[in-house]
């Protein structure tokens, strides 16, 4: 490596290390150590001894006896969950299997029915399933008298923050209008607009982070369990919609066509599994982390440590991708050096998570969620109005698909909406299923359900999270369709010298390449053919404001939205890594006597160290990072998801079975990934390495069942825990 690289690396260590030392000194002087408070939901379980000089070993868990009506309540719950799971499965499998004949039918504004069902119909079905489950469980809870009314304090918090977020939304709209007026009427320079949006958004995140600093362990880890369901849904959706969702998903749909819809269904269907199988029970358990539940359900250090390590691996790959996205956005929109962009972005992340933990992260993610969805909708809505005369892109992109089909036939191209041009149907279904199960096993999403006041709120927060996510995911195919329509009609088949101005600007960034010359693979005839146009998947969303000829203010808004998506996800991931390292491994396993002050200092130190490591990894710009993120979902599906589901729904599962299942699921998944990565031509049923979890998942279930079935049964205390989490 060059001397310049090592000099830059040394400078990075110097800057970040100095900031670390100064930050730790200031934080230690300004803010008191975290103290422990206990809520009503932990009254019947172990009191955590976190005094400054605690030396006693905590007593064993003591769970209350199950009520007499629990068996009947649980059976009614299962009779509801079973049919809903069948509908969930059929809702995404049948449209894929029948996609080719269904595409012969056109509906609404020109949608081929098979494409529509996978792009929108399945998502709508998922939302309906979740709301039906919430409605039926609300009736069931009331019948058994376990549905307490919302407390006045909770009502006040919900009203207060709802009004604040509503006010922020109105303020964001006013700010956008003001900047558009300043740009069009007073010729405000575009670079000043870009920097103003950056300063305003990061400044707002900093203010929320500082004002929401935590002084209790409940505030630091679970936001004091006071987040209303609808607002936790907003924060969960923001936590989920990463830079990949915001920037790259529409581009993947543009390049893959029908096959790209596997990401749409995969990243939404997992929320049905969350509400049916996991979220209410984790909230009833009511501790701090996902690993807390695994450690209590499967006693012994083995299951806890393995789950914590897997959580760290999964979240670190994810957070590295977010840091990479931050650097790209900073460099492309603000002209910053990539390294400087990474450091500035990480500073914004730390401002949110360093002081306040989950409390600050939650309220910041609410603001970031509003920004990123607003930034996502404005450009494509404007483009839909320009091309169709109707400002409803989610409905009008059917017209775009009809025009795409006509242009493809005229130019002799493969159909965009036809299924399985590049993938096998098995790869589509396997990837969708892996993304769903991986979503349900993602640690940074599962921990969000600890932050709500009640079990009912955990169910409602899943519903509102999916609604918020669907606002973006129902719009992503519209981005892809309108972009493809514009490119096929205004770029492909035109003289290279007469292409629209936006193509030359984006060609200079490397996201778009014109390869008409013979030396780069073209025919040199001066007319651009489709195969002579090379498009990066990040181009679609980022270039839409220029394609639609929107003001520079909208371009700055898109950059702010991409930053909000990356920062919101990075916040949650850093918090999970820090808690897994300090709370689950250090405190729970290695040093139970650690004081609250020591745990606070180590938690904040862990956040900074992980941020530095993620920055160093992102600076390498490894192409494999995107692949690692896809692998993270397979690992979550094949390791964490099975032991959580079996731990709740099968009392016989024991610690040995869980450990053996997680290890076997991980090994099978990793082996398939390694083989198909080294030998890409070798696959089973055409299933790619991104969906490798589809092989590790059944192995995990089988091994866990066999080892648990023929091993010793769990202790009565563990059985009591399972009963405890099964009712609100």
VOGU-3710 file (C-alpha; in Angstrom, 3 decimals, decimal comma):
1> xxxxxxxxxx> 0,000/0,000/0,000  1,145/3,566/-0,688  2,643/5,863/1,900  -0,281/8,231/1,338  -2,722/5,540/2,472  -0,814/4,880/5,697  -0,515/8,612/6,338  -4,267/8,989/5,900  -4,878/6,030/8,197  -2,612/7,531/10,851
11> xxxxxxxxxx> -4,418/10,868/10,560  -7,755/9,128/10,986  -6,576/7,360/14,139  -5,173/10,640/15,444  -8,384/12,591/14,827  -10,796/9,933/16,066  -8,590/8,900/18,978  -8,265/12,500/20,099  -12,006/13,004/19,798  -12,519/9,823/21,805
21> xxxxxxxxxx> -10,296/10,983/24,643  -11,849/14,457/24,792  -15,399/13,077/24,559  -14,862/10,579/27,370  -13,373/13,270/29,600  -16,229/15,712/28,969  -18,960/13,095/29,310  -17,488/11,779/32,539  -17,503/15,278/34,023  -20,851/16,555/32,758
31> xxxxxxxxxx> -23,195/13,615/33,116  -23,903/11,428/36,141  -23,558/7,665/35,994  -26,599/5,639/35,033  -28,750/4,421/37,899  -31,144/1,480/37,817  -34,886/1,891/38,004  -37,360/-0,941/37,931  -40,748/-0,881/36,296  -43,890/-2,826/37,004
41> xxxxxxxxxx> -43,133/-5,360/34,280  -40,049/-6,579/36,139  -41,617/-6,796/39,563  -41,925/-10,570/39,397  -38,470/-11,279/38,003  -34,925/-10,858/39,180  -33,977/-7,422/40,445  -30,728/-6,431/38,795  -28,178/-5,515/41,443  -26,264/-2,649/39,900
51> xxxxxxxxxx> -25,078/-0,692/42,869  -21,606/0,789/42,835  -20,160/-1,901/45,120  -22,484/-4,859/44,495  -20,810/-8,147/45,453  -23,742/-10,541/45,968  -24,576/-13,045/43,260  -28,087/-12,283/41,921  -30,746/-14,782/43,011  -32,285/-17,085/40,397
61> xxxxxxxxxx> -35,268/-15,937/38,384  -38,618/-16,462/40,004  -41,482/-16,349/37,539  -45,098/-16,150/38,760  -47,400/-19,123/38,438  -49,405/-19,239/35,207  -53,090/-18,316/35,552  -55,579/-21,153/35,309  -57,015/-19,823/32,057  -53,649/-19,757/30,228
71> xxxxxxxxxx> -54,069/-23,121/28,346  -57,379/-22,014/26,871  -56,038/-18,537/26,055  -52,967/-20,028/24,373  -55,035/-22,454/22,293  -57,229/-19,629/21,025  -54,096/-17,666/20,148  -52,683/-20,620/18,192  -55,989/-21,122/16,358  -55,681/-17,529/15,182
81> xxxxxxxxxx> -51,961/-17,613/14,341  -52,113/-20,848/12,303  -54,528/-19,695/9,553  -52,845/-16,291/9,346  -49,490/-17,982/8,726  -51,039/-20,068/5,945  -52,479/-16,923/4,318  -49,094/-15,185/4,742  -47,336/-18,041/2,949  -49,840/-18,259/0,099
91> xxxxxxxxxx> -49,931/-14,469/-0,349  -46,355/-14,329/-1,599  -45,917/-17,837/-3,058  -49,004/-17,991/-5,306  -48,385/-14,660/-7,120  -44,848/-15,824/-7,914  -45,833/-19,304/-9,094  -48,692/-17,931/-11,220  -46,921/-14,733/-12,320  -46,561/-15,657/-16,012
101> xxxxxxxxxx> -50,276/-16,363/-16,706  -51,380/-13,515/-14,418  -49,231/-11,091/-16,425  -51,560/-11,627/-19,379  -54,201/-9,642/-17,472  -53,887/-5,843/-17,147  -55,526/-3,904/-14,316  -55,837/-0,287/-13,142  -53,483/1,956/-15,155  -51,828/-0,852/-17,092
111> xxxxxxxxxx> -50,310/-3,090/-14,416  -49,696/-6,711/-15,474  -51,560/-8,566/-12,731  -48,674/-10,908/-11,847  -46,260/-7,993/-11,428  -48,841/-5,969/-9,488  -49,541/-8,770/-7,031  -45,850/-9,183/-6,147  -45,127/-5,433/-6,122  -48,196/-4,166/-4,261
121> xxxxxxxxxx> -50,879/-6,796/-3,682  -48,741/-8,948/-1,397  -47,657/-5,940/0,693  -51,258/-4,827/1,144  -52,116/-8,368/2,237  -49,316/-8,273/4,828  -50,680/-5,035/6,307  -54,212/-6,446/6,457  -52,991/-9,624/8,187  -51,233/-7,633/10,910
131> xxxxxxxxxx> -54,215/-5,382/11,599  -56,577/-8,382/11,654  -54,323/-10,117/14,190  -54,163/-6,994/16,365  -57,950/-6,608/16,235  -58,628/-10,246/17,146  -56,037/-10,279/19,940  -57,495/-7,069/21,354  -60,871/-8,825/21,590  -59,250/-11,920/23,125
141> xxxxxxxxxx> -57,344/-9,878/25,715  -60,473/-8,013/26,744  -62,361/-11,273/27,150  -59,717/-12,537/29,599  -59,340/-9,190/31,348  -55,682/-8,659/30,393  -56,100/-5,516/28,285  -55,592/-2,590/30,689  -56,615/0,864/29,446  -53,943/3,362/28,469
151> xxxxxxxxxx> -52,697/5,276/31,496  -53,046/9,087/31,649  -49,249/9,386/31,649  -48,988/7,292/28,471  -51,754/9,323/26,826  -49,953/12,545/27,659  -46,654/11,269/26,232  -48,346/10,060/23,041  -50,160/13,364/22,495  -47,070/15,427/23,252
161> xxxxxxxxxx> -44,767/13,613/20,834  -47,453/13,265/18,161  -47,917/17,035/18,176  -44,158/17,552/18,046  -43,739/15,249/15,054  -46,734/16,835/13,322  -45,218/20,259/13,903  -41,887/19,058/12,556  -43,568/17,708/9,399  -45,268/21,050/8,772
171> xxxxxxxxxx> -42,011/22,874/9,478  -40,121/20,656/7,012  -42,669/21,436/4,307  -42,423/25,176/5,012  -38,605/24,983/4,973  -38,676/23,240/1,592  -40,973/25,909/0,140  -38,798/28,709/1,519  -35,621/27,256/0,001  -37,340/26,729/-3,368
181> xxxxxxxxxx> -38,402/30,397/-3,351  -34,898/31,525/-2,380  -33,416/29,392/-5,163  -35,810/30,397/-7,943  -36,376/34,045/-7,027  -33,071/35,071/-5,445  -30,680/32,591/-7,174  -29,449/31,031/-3,951  -26,377/28,893/-4,890  -26,955/25,133/-4,869
191> xxxxxxxxxx> -23,873/24,441/-2,718  -25,268/26,759/-0,032  -28,584/24,882/-0,121  -26,802/21,526/0,232  -24,759/22,660/3,213  -27,752/24,347/4,833  -29,781/21,131/4,724  -26,821/19,175/6,118  -26,239/21,647/8,958  -29,925/21,915/9,858
201> xxxxxxxxxx> -30,588/18,171/9,945  -27,427/17,176/11,811  -27,918/20,109/14,196  -31,456/18,915/14,905  -30,234/15,361/15,567  -27,605/16,745/17,940  -30,150/18,803/19,885  -32,454/15,783/20,301  -29,522/13,568/21,313  -28,281/15,987/23,960
211> xxxxxxxxxx> -31,738/16,826/25,348  -32,616/13,109/25,551  -29,512/12,011/27,428  -30,133/9,031/29,702  -29,518/8,891/33,448  -31,021/5,444/34,120  -30,341/2,017/32,684  -33,982/1,788/31,575  -33,584/5,018/29,612  -30,240/4,002/28,133
221> xxxxxxxxxx> -31,276/0,516/26,992  -35,065/0,680/26,421  -36,057/4,398/26,403  -37,744/3,944/29,816  -40,386/1,719/28,120  -42,503/4,818/27,498  -42,547/4,967/23,682  -46,164/4,853/22,386  -46,928/2,115/19,866  -47,532/4,404/16,894
231> xxxxxxxxxx> -44,334/6,377/17,514  -42,321/3,212/18,117  -43,644/2,045/14,754  -42,285/5,228/13,194  -38,902/4,706/14,869  -38,844/1,015/13,897  -39,612/1,839/10,279  -36,871/4,464/10,275  -34,470/1,980/11,882  -35,310/-0,513/9,143
241> xxxxxxxxxx> -35,169/1,756/6,060  -31,410/1,885/5,652  -29,284/3,553/2,991  -29,661/0,398/0,894  -33,461/0,706/0,964  -33,412/4,432/0,256  -30,731/4,598/-2,443  -30,223/1,154/-3,947  -33,513/-0,783/-3,831  -35,189/1,110/-6,683
251> xxxxxxxxxx> -31,997/0,680/-8,711  -32,027/-3,064/-8,090  -35,627/-3,182/-9,352  -34,607/-1,158/-12,418  -31,825/-3,608/-13,280  -33,506/-6,894/-12,288  -37,116/-6,277/-13,276  -39,568/-8,790/-11,797  -36,838/-10,613/-9,845  -36,089/-7,456/-7,860
261> xxxxxxxxxx> -39,518/-7,720/-6,239  -38,088/-10,502/-4,039  -36,503/-7,726/-1,953  -39,823/-5,885/-1,642  -41,759/-8,898/-0,358  -38,840/-10,239/1,679  -38,227/-7,047/3,617  -41,906/-6,568/4,472  -43,208/-10,113/5,031  -40,922/-10,536/8,021
271> xxxxxxxxxx> -43,060/-8,084/9,997  -45,989/-10,501/9,827  -43,762/-13,101/11,486  -42,654/-10,542/14,064  -46,166/-9,765/15,255  -47,404/-13,373/15,133  -44,402/-15,156/16,622  -42,004/-12,875/18,493  -42,699/-9,217/19,336  -45,463/-9,610/22,008
281> xxxxxxxxxx> -43,551/-12,341/23,853  -40,243/-10,495/23,917  -42,021/-7,425/25,285  -43,662/-9,515/28,007  -40,225/-10,820/28,992  -39,284/-7,192/29,503  -35,510/-7,041/29,949  -32,972/-5,103/27,865  -31,632/-7,116/24,928  -32,498/-9,974/22,628
291> xxxxxxxxxx> -29,691/-12,006/24,189  -31,264/-11,458/27,629  -34,202/-13,572/26,511  -32,009/-16,281/24,961  -29,860/-16,376/28,112  -32,897/-16,753/30,379  -34,699/-19,249/28,146  -31,558/-21,343/27,618  -29,562/-21,128/30,883  -25,800/-21,330/30,693
301> xxxxxxxxxx> -23,103/-19,189/29,155  -23,016/-21,102/25,858  -26,297/-19,956/24,325  -25,860/-16,391/25,614  -22,339/-15,938/24,255  -23,095/-17,553/20,896  -26,194/-15,394/20,428  -24,268/-12,256/21,445  -21,423/-13,005/19,016  -23,883/-13,680/16,190
311> xxxxxxxxxx> -25,660/-10,395/16,963  -22,356/-8,531/16,789  -21,378/-10,144/13,471  -24,762/-9,461/11,873  -24,975/-5,867/13,070  -21,354/-4,977/12,273  -21,707/-5,942/8,607  -24,866/-3,881/8,466  -23,413/-0,806/10,155  -20,357/-0,902/7,875
321> xxxxxxxxxx> -22,663/-0,665/4,865  -24,407/2,353/6,439  -21,078/4,100/7,023  -20,135/3,418/3,405  -23,428/4,963/2,300  -22,772/8,035/4,452  -19,364/8,544/2,826  -20,822/8,166/-0,683  -23,633/10,659/-0,039  -21,262/13,202/1,498
331> xxxxxxxxxx> -18,759/12,942/-1,342  -21,280/13,012/-4,208  -23,624/15,714/-2,959  -21,334/17,935/-0,886  -18,035/17,419/-2,656  -16,304/16,277/0,530  -13,424/13,847/0,560  -14,802/10,343/1,166  -12,809/9,955/4,407  -13,973/13,341/5,698
341> xxxxxxxxxx> -17,546/12,435/4,770  -17,313/9,222/6,783  -15,981/11,072/9,843  -18,651/13,801/9,645  -21,388/11,199/9,272  -20,124/9,167/12,213  -20,011/12,307/14,323  -23,732/12,748/13,602  -24,377/9,122/14,605  -22,487/9,511/17,866
351> xxxxxxxxxx> -24,309/12,726/18,732  -27,546/10,714/18,714  -26,454/7,512/20,432  -23,502/8,401/22,650  -25,268/10,335/25,404  -28,820/9,062/25,429  -28,635/5,490/24,207  -32,003/4,093/23,096  -33,920/7,062/24,502  -32,147/9,560/22,250
361> xxxxxxxxxx> -32,025/7,137/19,326  -35,789/6,560/19,440  -36,827/10,203/19,254  -34,143/10,994/16,685  -35,269/8,105/14,492  -38,793/9,530/14,491  -37,514/12,764/12,956  -35,239/10,893/10,549  -38,123/8,691/9,425  -40,216/11,734/8,480
371> xxxxxxxxxx> -37,297/13,262/6,566  -36,403/10,127/4,608  -39,986/9,290/3,557  -40,667/12,916/2,635  -37,429/13,025/0,621  -38,315/9,754/-1,104  -41,838/10,766/-2,126  -41,292/14,307/-3,404  -39,094/13,621/-6,489  -41,017/10,603/-7,826
381> xxxxxxxxxx> -44,371/12,301/-7,199  -43,166/15,292/-9,177  -41,889/13,003/-11,966  -45,193/11,086/-12,062  -47,084/14,361/-12,462  -44,702/15,455/-15,225  -45,046/12,212/-17,215  -48,682/11,247/-16,557  -50,439/14,358/-15,262  -51,391/12,596/-12,009
391> xxxxxxxxxx> -49,301/13,001/-8,837  -49,840/9,429/-7,591  -46,725/7,442/-8,560  -47,856/4,273/-6,745  -50,902/4,103/-9,060  -49,647/5,730/-12,244  -46,525/3,666/-12,772  -48,804/1,095/-14,382  -48,865/3,497/-17,342  -45,071/3,537/-17,251
401> xxxxxxxxxx> -44,998/-0,273/-17,395  -47,263/-0,245/-20,470  -44,953/2,199/-22,225  -41,903/0,198/-21,174  -43,407/-2,930/-22,724  -44,065/-1,080/-25,983  -40,531/0,358/-26,119  -38,948/-2,999/-25,254  -40,770/-4,723/-28,088  -39,718/-1,999/-30,534
411> xxxxxxxxxx> -36,076/-2,271/-29,420  -35,986/-6,072/-29,190  -35,328/-6,189/-25,432  -36,344/-8,797/-22,877  -39,542/-7,956/-21,004  -39,040/-5,986/-17,802  -42,123/-7,458/-16,098  -41,673/-11,057/-17,299  -40,604/-13,348/-14,431  -37,383/-15,293/-14,143
421> xxxxxxxxxx> -35,279/-13,939/-16,987  -32,160/-14,277/-14,838  -33,160/-16,185/-11,676  -34,817/-19,512/-11,097  -38,141/-19,518/-9,286  -36,444/-21,419/-6,445  -33,895/-18,642/-5,968  -36,688/-16,038/-5,892  -38,703/-17,896/-3,272  -35,630/-18,846/-1,214
431> xxxxxxxxxx> -34,346/-15,264/-1,138  -37,773/-13,881/-0,219  -38,119/-16,389/2,611  -34,589/-15,758/3,896  -35,173/-12,007/3,946  -38,460/-12,488/5,811  -37,016/-14,820/8,450  -33,859/-12,714/8,671  -35,963/-9,607/9,246  -37,761/-11,392/12,086
441> xxxxxxxxxx> -34,375/-12,340/13,573  -32,598/-8,979/13,204  -31,384/-7,888/16,664  -31,706/-4,123/16,078  -35,395/-4,569/15,145  -36,298/-7,029/17,902  -34,874/-4,810/20,641  -37,271/-2,013/19,641  -40,210/-3,940/21,116  -38,719/-3,619/24,602
451> xxxxxxxxxx> -39,286/0,152/24,460  -43,104/0,205/24,482  -45,234/0,261/27,650  -47,356/-2,873/27,067  -47,702/-6,035/25,022  -50,578/-4,464/23,103  -48,311/-1,561/22,163  -45,716/-4,015/20,832  -48,317/-5,471/18,469  -49,527/-2,066/17,321
461> xxxxxxxxxx> -45,966/-0,808/16,811  -45,303/-3,666/14,360  -48,428/-2,685/12,422  -47,494/0,990/12,259  -43,899/0,131/11,359  -45,075/-1,897/8,354  -47,429/0,901/7,269  -44,541/3,368/7,394  -42,217/0,994/5,543  -44,832/0,294/2,869
471> xxxxxxxxxx> -45,022/4,015/2,091  -41,469/3,668/0,792  -41,588/0,101/-0,511  -44,776/0,640/-2,531  -43,052/3,631/-4,132  -39,718/1,990/-4,999  -41,128/0,118/-8,045  -42,517/3,446/-9,285  -39,026/4,968/-9,136  -37,695/2,035/-11,156
481> xxxxxxxxxx> -40,502/2,123/-13,723  -40,490/5,877/-14,373  -36,693/5,874/-14,591  -36,691/2,988/-17,082  -39,430/4,638/-19,137  -37,467/7,898/-19,296  -34,228/6,136/-20,249  -35,804/3,939/-22,949  -37,672/6,887/-24,488  -35,156/9,729/-24,104
491> xxxxxxxxxx> -31,752/8,052/-23,982  -31,699/4,654/-25,731  -31,815/4,923/-29,537  -30,736/8,580/-29,558  -27,511/10,019/-31,015  -24,785/10,017/-28,381  -24,112/13,685/-29,088  -27,741/14,618/-28,450  -28,418/12,882/-25,127  -30,140/14,795/-22,301
501> xxxxxxxxxx> -27,855/17,001/-20,236  -28,360/14,972/-17,062  -26,669/11,937/-18,651  -23,374/13,785/-19,063  -23,444/15,061/-15,493  -24,033/11,582/-14,059  -21,518/10,010/-16,440  -18,866/12,167/-14,755  -19,700/10,525/-11,398  -19,144/6,991/-12,743
511> xxxxxxxxxx> -22,725/5,905/-11,985  -23,614/5,987/-15,674  -21,354/4,962/-18,578  -21,866/5,499/-22,291  -20,085/2,604/-24,041  -20,712/3,291/-27,739  -17,028/3,358/-28,757  -15,628/0,035/-30,086  -12,775/0,038/-27,570  -15,282/-0,215/-24,691
521> xxxxxxxxxx> -17,536/-2,794/-26,334  -19,883/-0,635/-28,454  -20,464/-0,609/-32,196  -19,295/2,985/-32,699  -22,285/4,018/-34,822  -23,014/7,107/-32,737  -26,461/5,770/-31,744  -26,786/4,587/-28,156  -28,022/0,983/-27,854  -29,441/-0,412/-24,625
531> xxxxxxxxxx> -26,476/-2,730/-24,024  -24,135/0,254/-24,481  -25,657/1,983/-21,445  -24,227/0,876/-18,086  -26,208/2,044/-15,059  -25,214/1,737/-11,406  -28,111/0,806/-9,117  -27,497/3,939/-7,012  -28,298/6,146/-10,021  -32,076/5,721/-10,091
541> xxxxxxxxxx> -33,095/7,543/-6,913  -30,216/10,021/-6,918  -30,789/11,124/-10,522  -34,600/11,407/-10,389  -34,607/15,087/-9,297  -32,505/16,004/-12,332  -34,513/13,777/-14,702  -37,652/15,549/-13,498  -35,865/18,937/-13,763  -36,568/19,733/-10,127
551> xxxxxxxxxx> -34,943/22,579/-8,173  -31,617/22,021/-6,417  -33,520/22,191/-3,123  -35,123/18,834/-3,910  -31,678/17,395/-4,710  -30,514/18,550/-1,269  -33,635/17,008/0,267  -32,808/13,652/-1,342  -29,281/13,855/0,089  -30,724/14,657/3,529
561> xxxxxxxxxx> -33,115/11,708/3,180  -30,301/9,327/2,272  -28,304/10,573/5,252  -31,312/10,144/7,547  -31,790/6,560/6,322  -28,138/5,679/6,927  -27,896/7,460/10,285  -31,132/6,032/11,715  -30,095/2,450/10,968  -26,512/3,015/12,129
571> xxxxxxxxxx> -27,786/4,381/15,461  -29,775/1,245/16,223  -27,021/-1,105/15,085  -24,340/0,590/17,192  -26,603/0,360/20,226  -27,122/-3,398/19,721  -23,384/-4,035/19,289  -22,543/-2,029/22,405  -25,207/-3,756/24,512  -24,194/-7,216/23,250
581> xxxxxxxxxx> -20,560/-6,516/24,106  -20,941/-4,800/27,467  -24,285/-5,992/28,835  -24,552/-9,539/27,450  -20,938/-10,693/27,338  -19,048/-8,546/29,857  -21,651/-7,940/32,554  -23,888/-11,001/32,286  -21,132/-13,528/31,590  -17,723/-12,260/32,712
591> xxxxxxxxxx> -18,296/-9,728/35,485  -21,770/-9,727/37,096  -20,483/-7,357/39,793  -19,727/-4,535/37,330  -21,025/-1,220/38,670  -23,437/1,012/36,766  -20,726/3,627/36,233  -18,370/1,026/34,788  -21,054/-0,324/32,467  -21,983/3,160/31,286
601> xxxxxxxxxx> -18,377/4,043/30,504  -17,746/0,738/28,726  -20,999/1,021/26,771  -20,093/4,447/25,451  -16,551/3,318/24,774  -17,900/0,304/22,832  -20,029/2,597/20,643  -16,989/4,726/19,785  -14,699/1,757/19,140  -17,240/0,050/16,882
611> xxxxxxxxxx> -17,799/3,311/15,009  -14,038/3,609/14,403  -13,787/-0,009/13,239  -16,753/0,480/10,903  -15,107/3,609/9,494  -11,817/1,797/8,881  -13,654/-1,032/7,129  -15,746/1,377/5,058  -12,606/3,244/3,945  -11,512/0,110/2,076
621> xxxxxxxxxx> -14,687/0,310/-0,068  -14,817/-3,463/-0,218  -17,139/-4,718/-2,948  -17,968/-7,686/-0,723  -19,665/-5,406/1,852  -22,938/-5,466/-0,111  -22,701/-9,248/-0,238  -22,018/-9,392/3,492  -25,211/-7,465/4,216  -27,204/-10,003/2,205
631> xxxxxxxxxx> -25,432/-12,794/4,081  -26,350/-11,166/7,400  -30,028/-11,888/6,719  -29,276/-15,523/5,964  -27,308/-15,853/9,206  -30,124/-14,234/11,220  -32,675/-16,549/9,593  -30,581/-19,699/10,126  -29,348/-19,026/13,680  -31,392/-16,603/15,806
641> xxxxxxxxxx> -34,915/-16,949/14,414  -35,329/-20,731/15,028  -34,217/-20,690/18,676  -36,487/-17,742/19,447  -39,562/-19,362/17,896  -38,903/-22,778/19,461  -38,159/-21,143/22,802  -41,644/-19,616/22,848  -43,746/-22,275/21,144  -42,094/-25,546/22,324
651> xxxxxxxxxx> -41,428/-25,897/26,038  -39,248/-28,972/25,552  -36,444/-26,996/23,851  -33,350/-27,049/26,077  -30,009/-25,250/26,181  -28,057/-28,039/24,515  -30,487/-28,115/21,636  -30,358/-24,346/21,163  -26,549/-24,259/21,143  -26,314/-27,226/18,762
661> xxxxxxxxxx> -28,994/-25,718/16,501  -27,351/-22,281/16,255  -23,926/-23,769/15,547  -25,213/-26,247/12,945  -27,366/-23,626/11,227  -24,421/-21,239/11,077  -22,017/-23,879/9,729  -24,384/-25,115/7,003  -25,169/-21,571/5,897  -21,522/-20,465/5,941
671> xxxxxxxxxx> -20,435/-23,587/4,043  -22,929/-22,995/1,246  -21,902/-19,330/1,075  -18,213/-20,236/0,836  -18,735/-22,897/-1,847  -20,983/-20,747/-4,053  -18,754/-17,688/-3,591  -15,657/-19,611/-4,685  -17,516/-21,591/-7,386  -20,370/-19,321/-8,579
681> xxxxxxxxxx> -21,423/-21,832/-11,228  -22,188/-24,462/-8,554  -25,583/-24,023/-6,878  -28,479/-26,147/-5,687  -31,685/-25,392/-7,633  -30,105/-22,127/-8,794  -30,164/-20,695/-5,246  -27,497/-18,020/-4,763  -25,313/-17,501/-1,706  -27,535/-14,581/-0,628
691> xxxxxxxxxx> -30,267/-17,121/0,157  -27,960/-19,662/1,821  -29,964/-19,449/5,030  -32,683/-21,518/3,400  -30,424/-24,551/3,956  -29,234/-23,662/7,467  -32,748/-22,887/8,740  -34,243/-26,422/8,550  -30,978/-27,893/9,840  -31,196/-25,622/12,890
701> xxxxxxxxxx> -34,808/-26,632/13,562  -34,043/-30,325/13,086  -30,889/-30,392/15,228  -32,524/-28,343/17,993  -35,526/-30,675/18,002  -33,439/-33,873/18,045  -31,007/-32,751/20,765  -33,820/-31,329/22,912  -36,065/-34,335/22,367  -33,467/-36,852/23,509
711> xxxxxxxxxx> -31,764/-34,651/26,085  -32,822/-33,608/29,588  -35,962/-31,438/29,818  -35,634/-27,764/30,823  -35,799/-26,801/34,488  -39,228/-25,966/35,935  -38,048/-22,371/36,201  -37,584/-22,212/32,408  -41,012/-23,750/31,856  -42,474/-21,087/34,140
721> xxxxxxxx> -40,726/-18,427/32,015  -42,361/-19,784/28,851  -45,783/-19,659/30,514  -45,045/-16,141/31,740  -44,377/-14,712/28,266  -47,399/-16,392/26,670  -50,001/-14,027/28,109  -50,036/-10,192/28,292
//
